[in-house]
Amino acid sequence: GDDVNWNFGTSATDTWLGTVDTNWSNAGNWDQEIVPRTTDKAVVATAANQPTLTANVTISTLTINSGAMTTLNGFNLTLSSFTNAGTFALKGTEAVNTAPSGIAGSTITYNATSGTNLVFSTWTYRNLFINGTGGTFNPSSAVGLTVNESLSVTAGTLNTTGSNYGITASSNVLING
């Protein structure tokens, strides 16, 4: 009925449906018909249209389900809890204040196509893909990179030589870029 978009200051769990387009900020893409607010939990489910940020976002919790994908597209993400069972794509220019809890099979993809971009060294990756033709990707600290499943560089440059940053990969490593 007409009982939508009521906000009494409480948090909600908003699930991505992607029924309109890929725009995170379009309320029509969310089951509660509101864009997740700072106190809300966002759940990204598998849909024909997967969300892409069009502005900086602050939410309480983000869960990316298996088979689903969220793209930052150069915009920052501020949150207190983050579970990734799907794919999380970023350029490496964004700020993300909380490391994801990566579920087996989950993927983080860095896809900037130019410039020098950071790969978060404080994160532990399940699957890490570097896929940015023309981009150079540098670990953000001397901690190096830890990848618990597969590391794949298909386009761009993963630069660990500047400070001899280490890479620990538990399974497959593919360098094809």
ABEGO torsion letter per residue (X at the ends): XABBGBBAGBBBBBBBAGAABABAABAAABAAGBBBBAABBBBBBBBABBBBBABBBBBABBBBBBGBBBBAGGBBBBBABBBBABBBBBAGABBBABBBBBBBGBBBBBABABEBBBBBAABBBABBBBBBBGBBBBBABAAEBBBABBBBBABEBBBAAAAGBBBBBABBBBBAX
